[in-house]
Amino acid sequence: MERQKIPHKATAARLVRAVRAFSSSESGWTAKLMFAALIVLLCGANGLNVVNSYVNRSFMTSIVERNQGQFVRLAVVYIGVFAASTVVAVIARFIEERLALLWREFVTARMIGVYLADEAYYRLSGSAELTNPDQRISEDARTFTVTTLSFALMAFNSAFTIVAFSEVLWLISPLLFVVSVTYAACGSLLTIALGRPLIKLNYDQLDKEASFRLGLIHVRENAESIMHDHREQEQNRRLLDQLADLAANFRRIIAVNRNVGFFTTGYNWLIQIIPALIVAPSYMSGKVEFGVISQAAVAFSAIVAAFSLIVTQFQSLSNYAAVTARLSAMVQLTETAQR
């Protein structure tokens, strides 16, 4: 039977409700403080990245000019900036993981409560519409909370990066800034066009993998009866059919990833050379110092990466969309079964 289709608007609405429910829960204030701390740390990290771009600019120029005194001073500053960036990054990662765990506990507990309330679990047992509820409650809930938080922070970080480096890149070369925005926009549109099938394929793959695992669990839990009735060949055929089904779907995923990979790999390689192509002529004509080339490369890469979140995270986004749709479907079907 074809899986139930959940409208994207309904899924988005459930996502918003899930965030609101968590923020208004007993753990809500702790979560808000942790999220606020993450935002502050992201701002600090971006500020340090901008400072680092200017230090790197002067550092590279001191090498070209053979200025040993300035080279040593800037090397010390360089190390200090890297040390501060390391501390900020590690603390941010620690808080992010703790916040994701806190949210997972909340979401999983609520899903268990809904699933067991009013005998919904019994009415949905064996349902062709709700497959593998155990996986959705455990693995999908974990993926949903961790990935939602991760993408939210990446979106905030991208916004901060754009604000922090736009002025830097514009002062170096307005043309380079325009190229960075155009390049990222075109890359995002092409990535979406090439990778759109991954959303449905990832959705189906999660179900097929879970069904195969359940088949193996069934053999383990019914080993005695299978041996007594000599049903080994039957179980072997069933498991091999499930394996072939998930392998065929995964081959389709690999094919789409190949097409996306051809584009994104070339897209990322070009990022390294575009700044030099635009800024190097100014250096050769004596209009800018050598360090400006390296600073332009850093700023260009940062801006393009910020605008290219879809390009760099498309595979994760497609899998996340599938997981979110599965959880939304489970909540909807469970709520219907309780009536």
Secondary structure, DSSP 8 states (H G I E B T S, - for coil): -------HHHHHHHHHHHHHHHHTSTTHHHHHHHHHHHHHHHHHHHHHHHHHHHHHHHHHHHHHTT-HHHHHHHHHHHHHHHHHHHHHHHHHHHHHHHHHHHHHHHHHHHHHHHHHGGGHHHHTTT-SSS--HHHIIIIIHHHHHHHHHHHHHHHHHHHHHHHHHHHHHHHH-HHHHHHHHHHHHHHHHHHHHHHTTHHHHHHHHHHHHHHHHHHHHHHHHTHHHHHHTT-HHHHHHHHHHHHHHHHHHHHHHHHHHHHHHHHHHHHHHHHHHHHHHHHHHHHHTTSS-THHHHHHHHHHHHHHHHHTHHHHHHHHHHHHHHHHHHHHHHHHHHHHHT-
